[in-house]
Amino acid sequence: MSTIILNGSPKGKSGNSEIFIQQFIKGMKTPCEVKYICKEEPRTLAEYVRGFDTIIFVLPMYIHSMPGVTMRFIECLEPSEPSENKSMGFILQGGFPEATQYKYAEKYFGSLSEELNRNYLGTVIKGNSATVYMMSNFMTRKLFRSLRRLGEIYEKTHTFDKGITEALKEPRELTGFTLKMMKFATKTGLINVMWDKPLKQNGVFDKNLDRPFI
Ligand SMILES: Cc1cc2nc3c(=O)[nH]c(=O)nc-3n(C[C@H](O)[C@H](O)[C@H](O)COP(=O)(O)O)c2cc1C
């Protein structure tokens, strides 16, 4: 059974999706091929991946959905024949901590697999991942262990382990003390520091409440 991993981030090798991929394939005895959507001509890549039994997308959440480069590529994919028994799965990571934020993208991936006549392996969701690239070994230890194990089990069974997938989804929704802390941080403006910095650097901070599509 052949598998190809597609990195769906516009940042390619320098993004967090790549860190997820490297951990996932570390768990495998024979790591599978990885391609970078942002580096490829979409039609050529779509033709190339057609031959693989399974496509695994590892991608970030951008604006409650997927990056434009990945969307453009997905539009080039052709359905396989039902008799070919092909599959596809998704590993989706993003900044928002709550897994419920990712449910629309998850739903879309399920429908997409159906449309492309590929068995849906599911969507592994991991929030709170925007800072993975700068976290210490101690902070990433548990996540990386789960991703390696996910890769190891995938290689053996061609499925995403249910237990690991469910555990990575935590927290599904912020409640209690964590929610109170988050609300407090929002009020003080602390939560916006990371977002405000690039806006200020680019001289557009005063436009941060603009709604250009309305
Ligand atoms: C333009 C942009 C939009 C984003 N939108 C979301 C979002 O809607 N939800 C979310 O959870 N994270 C969002 N994020 C955070 C990214 O998902 C997160 O930083 C991720 O780890 C980036 O992965 P990458 O480095 O592989 O691109 C956004 C980041 C950027 C740059």
The ligand as a MOL file (V3000), in Angstrom:
LIG
                    3D

  0  0  0     0  0            999 V3000
M  V30 BEGIN CTAB
M  V30 COUNTS 31 33 0 0 0
M  V30 BEGIN ATOM
M  V30 1 C -3.1580 33.8350 7.6560 0
M  V30 2 C -3.3280 32.9380 8.8500 0
M  V30 3 C -4.5980 32.5570 9.2370 0
M  V30 4 C -4.7810 31.7170 10.3320 0
M  V30 5 N -6.0500 31.3420 10.6890 0
M  V30 6 C -6.2300 30.4740 11.7040 0
M  V30 7 C -7.5470 30.0310 12.0480 0
M  V30 8 O -8.5490 30.4240 11.4700 0
M  V30 9 N -7.6600 29.1450 13.0770 0
M  V30 10 C -6.5770 28.6760 13.7540 0
M  V30 11 O -6.7600 27.8510 14.6520 0
M  V30 12 N -5.3160 29.0820 13.4490 0
M  V30 13 C -5.1290 29.9640 12.4410 0
M  V30 14 N -3.8480 30.3600 12.1150 0
M  V30 15 C -2.6930 29.8230 12.8550 0
M  V30 16 C -2.0310 28.6660 12.0980 0
M  V30 17 O -2.9680 27.6340 11.8340 0
M  V30 18 C -0.8860 28.0920 12.9220 0
M  V30 19 O 0.0570 29.0900 13.1470 0
M  V30 20 C -0.2330 26.9060 12.2570 0
M  V30 21 O 0.5890 26.2480 13.1870 0
M  V30 22 C 0.5910 27.3170 11.0380 0
M  V30 23 O 1.1160 26.1630 10.4360 0
M  V30 24 P 2.2690 26.2650 9.3130 0
M  V30 25 O 3.4410 26.9090 9.9920 0
M  V30 26 O 2.5320 24.8790 8.8750 0
M  V30 27 O 1.7210 27.1290 8.2050 0
M  V30 28 C -3.6430 31.2370 11.0450 0
M  V30 29 C -2.3720 31.6340 10.6470 0
M  V30 30 C -2.2030 32.4810 9.5670 0
M  V30 31 C -0.8100 32.8960 9.1570 0
M  V30 END ATOM
M  V30 BEGIN BOND
M  V30 1 1 1 2
M  V30 2 1 2 3
M  V30 3 2 2 30
M  V30 4 2 3 4
M  V30 5 1 4 5
M  V30 6 1 4 28
M  V30 7 2 5 6
M  V30 8 1 6 7
M  V30 9 1 6 13
M  V30 10 2 7 8
M  V30 11 1 7 9
M  V30 12 1 9 10
M  V30 13 2 10 11
M  V30 14 1 10 12
M  V30 15 2 12 13
M  V30 16 1 13 14
M  V30 17 1 14 15
M  V30 18 1 14 28
M  V30 19 1 15 16
M  V30 20 1 16 17
M  V30 21 1 16 18
M  V30 22 1 18 19
M  V30 23 1 18 20
M  V30 24 1 20 21
M  V30 25 1 20 22
M  V30 26 1 22 23
M  V30 27 1 23 24
M  V30 28 2 24 25
M  V30 29 1 24 26
M  V30 30 1 24 27
M  V30 31 2 28 29
M  V30 32 1 29 30
M  V30 33 1 30 31
M  V30 END BOND
M  V30 END CTAB
M  END
